[in-house]
Amino acid sequence: MNELSEVQREKLVTDLKNVIQDAEELLKASASDMGAEATALRERVRSRLLNAKDSLHGLQSAAVERAKVAGRKADDYVHDHPWQSIGVAAGFGLLVGLLIGRR
């Protein structure tokens, strides 16, 4: 199974947030329609909305955890290889300085 790239995950989270917001607005707007079918539909949408919120929360939690793990690995690397890290940072700073100076 293909994993989503970080950009795809962020777009999915944004899209889910938009869908959830739209569904909440729809539920509020249709609150005055009290027909049996409308009530059943509203309950079904509310249930699915809660499931979507839970899924979104799970995606966000997983993304935060992966970011923490990556941060810990980077921190460990910097502590294990301080001079290499300094060299990389200096090279990156030089490159950015050259690019800014060209403008």
PyRosetta script that sets phi, psi and omega in degrees:
from pyrosetta import init, pose_from_sequence

init()
pose = pose_from_sequence("MNELSEVQREKLVTDLKNVIQDAEELLKASASDMGAEATALRERVRSRLLNAKDSLHGLQSAAVERAKVAGRKADDYVHDHPWQSIGVAAGFGLLVGLLIGRR")
pose.set_psi(1, 131.5)
pose.set_omega(1, 179.3)
pose.set_phi(2, -74.8)
pose.set_psi(2, 134.4)
pose.set_omega(2, 175.4)
pose.set_phi(3, -86.6)
pose.set_psi(3, 151.1)
pose.set_omega(3, 178.6)
pose.set_phi(4, -76.4)
pose.set_psi(4, 143.3)
pose.set_omega(4, 174.0)
pose.set_phi(5, -72.4)
pose.set_psi(5, 166.5)
pose.set_omega(5, -179.0)
pose.set_phi(6, -60.0)
pose.set_psi(6, -40.2)
pose.set_omega(6, 179.5)
pose.set_phi(7, -65.0)
pose.set_psi(7, -41.3)
pose.set_omega(7, 179.0)
pose.set_phi(8, -65.7)
pose.set_psi(8, -39.7)
pose.set_omega(8, 177.9)
pose.set_phi(9, -63.8)
pose.set_psi(9, -43.9)
pose.set_omega(9, 180.0)
pose.set_phi(10, -63.1)
pose.set_psi(10, -40.6)
pose.set_omega(10, 178.4)
pose.set_phi(11, -65.5)
pose.set_psi(11, -40.9)
pose.set_omega(11, 178.2)
pose.set_phi(12, -62.0)
pose.set_psi(12, -44.0)
pose.set_omega(12, 179.2)
pose.set_phi(13, -62.8)
pose.set_psi(13, -44.4)
pose.set_omega(13, 178.6)
pose.set_phi(14, -62.1)
pose.set_psi(14, -44.4)
pose.set_omega(14, 178.8)
pose.set_phi(15, -62.6)
pose.set_psi(15, -42.9)
pose.set_omega(15, 178.5)
pose.set_phi(16, -62.6)
pose.set_psi(16, -41.7)
pose.set_omega(16, 178.0)
pose.set_phi(17, -60.2)
pose.set_psi(17, -43.0)
pose.set_omega(17, 179.5)
pose.set_phi(18, -64.4)
pose.set_psi(18, -43.0)
pose.set_omega(18, 178.9)
pose.set_phi(19, -63.0)
pose.set_psi(19, -43.2)
pose.set_omega(19, 179.4)
pose.set_phi(20, -62.1)
pose.set_psi(20, -44.8)
pose.set_omega(20, 179.8)
pose.set_phi(21, -62.7)
pose.set_psi(21, -44.6)
pose.set_omega(21, 179.1)
pose.set_phi(22, -62.8)
pose.set_psi(22, -41.3)
pose.set_omega(22, -179.8)
pose.set_phi(23, -65.8)
pose.set_psi(23, -39.8)
pose.set_omega(23, 177.4)
pose.set_phi(24, -62.6)
pose.set_psi(24, -41.8)
pose.set_omega(24, 177.8)
pose.set_phi(25, -64.5)
pose.set_psi(25, -39.2)
pose.set_omega(25, 178.3)
pose.set_phi(26, -63.7)
pose.set_psi(26, -42.1)
pose.set_omega(26, 178.4)
pose.set_phi(27, -62.6)
pose.set_psi(27, -42.3)
pose.set_omega(27, 179.2)
pose.set_phi(28, -65.3)
pose.set_psi(28, -41.5)
pose.set_omega(28, -177.5)
pose.set_phi(29, -68.9)
pose.set_psi(29, -30.9)
pose.set_omega(29, -177.1)
pose.set_phi(30, -94.6)
pose.set_psi(30, 8.9)
pose.set_omega(30, -177.3)
pose.set_phi(31, -63.4)
pose.set_psi(31, -27.9)
pose.set_omega(31, -177.8)
pose.set_phi(32, -78.0)
pose.set_psi(32, -20.2)
pose.set_omega(32, 178.8)
pose.set_phi(33, -81.9)
pose.set_psi(33, 107.8)
pose.set_omega(33, -172.7)
pose.set_phi(34, -105.7)
pose.set_psi(34, 21.1)
pose.set_omega(34, 177.2)
pose.set_phi(35, -64.6)
pose.set_psi(35, 157.2)
pose.set_omega(35, -177.2)
pose.set_phi(36, -61.6)
pose.set_psi(36, -43.2)
pose.set_omega(36, 179.6)
pose.set_phi(37, -66.5)
pose.set_psi(37, -41.0)
pose.set_omega(37, 179.5)
pose.set_phi(38, -64.6)
pose.set_psi(38, -38.9)
pose.set_omega(38, 179.0)
pose.set_phi(39, -65.6)
pose.set_psi(39, -43.7)
pose.set_omega(39, 179.3)
pose.set_phi(40, -64.6)
pose.set_psi(40, -43.3)
pose.set_omega(40, 178.8)
pose.set_phi(41, -62.8)
pose.set_psi(41, -44.2)
pose.set_omega(41, -179.5)
pose.set_phi(42, -60.9)
pose.set_psi(42, -41.2)
pose.set_omega(42, 178.7)
pose.set_phi(43, -66.6)
pose.set_psi(43, -40.0)
pose.set_omega(43, 178.4)
pose.set_phi(44, -64.7)
pose.set_psi(44, -42.9)
pose.set_omega(44, 178.3)
pose.set_phi(45, -64.7)
pose.set_psi(45, -41.2)
pose.set_omega(45, 179.7)
pose.set_phi(46, -61.7)
pose.set_psi(46, -41.5)
pose.set_omega(46, 179.1)
pose.set_phi(47, -64.0)
pose.set_psi(47, -46.0)
pose.set_omega(47, 179.3)
pose.set_phi(48, -66.9)
pose.set_psi(48, -34.1)
pose.set_omega(48, 177.7)
pose.set_phi(49, -63.8)
pose.set_psi(49, -42.9)
pose.set_omega(49, 177.6)
pose.set_phi(50, -63.8)
pose.set_psi(50, -39.8)
pose.set_omega(50, 177.0)
pose.set_phi(51, -64.0)
pose.set_psi(51, -40.7)
pose.set_omega(51, 178.7)
pose.set_phi(52, -64.2)
pose.set_psi(52, -40.5)
pose.set_omega(52, 178.2)
pose.set_phi(53, -62.7)
pose.set_psi(53, -42.3)
pose.set_omega(53, 178.2)
pose.set_phi(54, -62.4)
pose.set_psi(54, -43.1)
pose.set_omega(54, 179.1)
pose.set_phi(55, -63.4)
pose.set_psi(55, -42.5)
pose.set_omega(55, 178.9)
pose.set_phi(56, -62.3)
pose.set_psi(56, -43.1)
pose.set_omega(56, 178.5)
pose.set_phi(57, -61.5)
pose.set_psi(57, -40.5)
pose.set_omega(57, 177.6)
pose.set_phi(58, -62.6)
pose.set_psi(58, -42.8)
pose.set_omega(58, 177.4)
pose.set_phi(59, -61.7)
pose.set_psi(59, -44.9)
pose.set_omega(59, -179.2)
pose.set_phi(60, -65.3)
pose.set_psi(60, -41.6)
pose.set_omega(60, 179.1)
pose.set_phi(61, -62.7)
pose.set_psi(61, -42.6)
pose.set_omega(61, 179.4)
pose.set_phi(62, -64.2)
pose.set_psi(62, -40.9)
pose.set_omega(62, 179.0)
pose.set_phi(63, -64.8)
pose.set_psi(63, -41.3)
pose.set_omega(63, 178.6)
pose.set_phi(64, -63.7)
pose.set_psi(64, -42.7)
pose.set_omega(64, -179.6)
pose.set_phi(65, -63.9)
pose.set_psi(65, -42.4)
pose.set_omega(65, 178.0)
pose.set_phi(66, -63.3)
pose.set_psi(66, -38.9)
pose.set_omega(66, 178.5)
pose.set_phi(67, -64.9)
pose.set_psi(67, -39.5)
pose.set_omega(67, 178.0)
pose.set_phi(68, -64.0)
pose.set_psi(68, -43.2)
pose.set_omega(68, 179.5)
pose.set_phi(69, -62.2)
pose.set_psi(69, -45.0)
pose.set_omega(69, 179.0)
pose.set_phi(70, -62.2)
pose.set_psi(70, -40.2)
pose.set_omega(70, 177.9)
pose.set_phi(71, -63.9)
pose.set_psi(71, -41.9)
pose.set_omega(71, 178.0)
pose.set_phi(72, -64.0)
pose.set_psi(72, -40.9)
pose.set_omega(72, 178.9)
pose.set_phi(73, -64.4)
pose.set_psi(73, -41.9)
pose.set_omega(73, 178.1)
pose.set_phi(74, -63.9)
pose.set_psi(74, -41.7)
pose.set_omega(74, 178.6)
pose.set_phi(75, -63.1)
pose.set_psi(75, -43.7)
pose.set_omega(75, 178.0)
pose.set_phi(76, -61.9)
pose.set_psi(76, -42.5)
pose.set_omega(76, -180.0)
pose.set_phi(77, -61.9)
pose.set_psi(77, -44.9)
pose.set_omega(77, -179.1)
pose.set_phi(78, -62.4)
pose.set_psi(78, -39.8)
pose.set_omega(78, 178.8)
pose.set_phi(79, -70.4)
pose.set_psi(79, -33.8)
pose.set_omega(79, 179.4)
pose.set_phi(80, -78.3)
pose.set_psi(80, -27.9)
pose.set_omega(80, -176.5)
pose.set_phi(81, -133.4)
pose.set_psi(81, 66.5)
pose.set_omega(81, -173.8)
pose.set_phi(82, -64.9)
pose.set_psi(82, -40.0)
pose.set_omega(82, -176.7)
pose.set_phi(83, -71.4)
pose.set_psi(83, -37.4)
pose.set_omega(83, 176.1)
pose.set_phi(84, -64.0)
pose.set_psi(84, -40.2)
pose.set_omega(84, 179.3)
pose.set_phi(85, -64.0)
pose.set_psi(85, -41.1)
pose.set_omega(85, 177.9)
pose.set_phi(86, -63.5)
pose.set_psi(86, -41.7)
pose.set_omega(86, 178.9)
pose.set_phi(87, -62.8)
pose.set_psi(87, -43.6)
pose.set_omega(87, 179.0)
pose.set_phi(88, -64.4)
pose.set_psi(88, -44.6)
pose.set_omega(88, 179.7)
pose.set_phi(89, -63.0)
pose.set_psi(89, -41.2)
pose.set_omega(89, 179.2)
pose.set_phi(90, -64.8)
pose.set_psi(90, -42.5)
pose.set_omega(90, 178.4)
pose.set_phi(91, -63.3)
pose.set_psi(91, -41.8)
pose.set_omega(91, 178.4)
pose.set_phi(92, -64.3)
pose.set_psi(92, -43.5)
pose.set_omega(92, 178.6)
pose.set_phi(93, -62.1)
pose.set_psi(93, -40.3)
pose.set_omega(93, 178.0)
pose.set_phi(94, -63.5)
pose.set_psi(94, -44.9)
pose.set_omega(94, 179.6)
pose.set_phi(95, -61.5)
pose.set_psi(95, -45.8)
pose.set_omega(95, 178.6)
pose.set_phi(96, -63.6)
pose.set_psi(96, -41.5)
pose.set_omega(96, 178.3)
pose.set_phi(97, -61.1)
pose.set_psi(97, -41.8)
pose.set_omega(97, 177.9)
pose.set_phi(98, -64.8)
pose.set_psi(98, -42.0)
pose.set_omega(98, 179.7)
pose.set_phi(99, -65.5)
pose.set_psi(99, -39.8)
pose.set_omega(99, 179.4)
pose.set_phi(100, -69.0)
pose.set_psi(100, -37.8)
pose.set_omega(100, -179.0)
pose.set_phi(101, -68.4)
pose.set_psi(101, -21.8)
pose.set_omega(101, -179.3)
pose.set_phi(102, -74.3)
pose.set_psi(102, -19.4)
pose.set_omega(102, -176.9)
pose.set_phi(103, -81.1)
pose.dump_pdb("model.pdb")
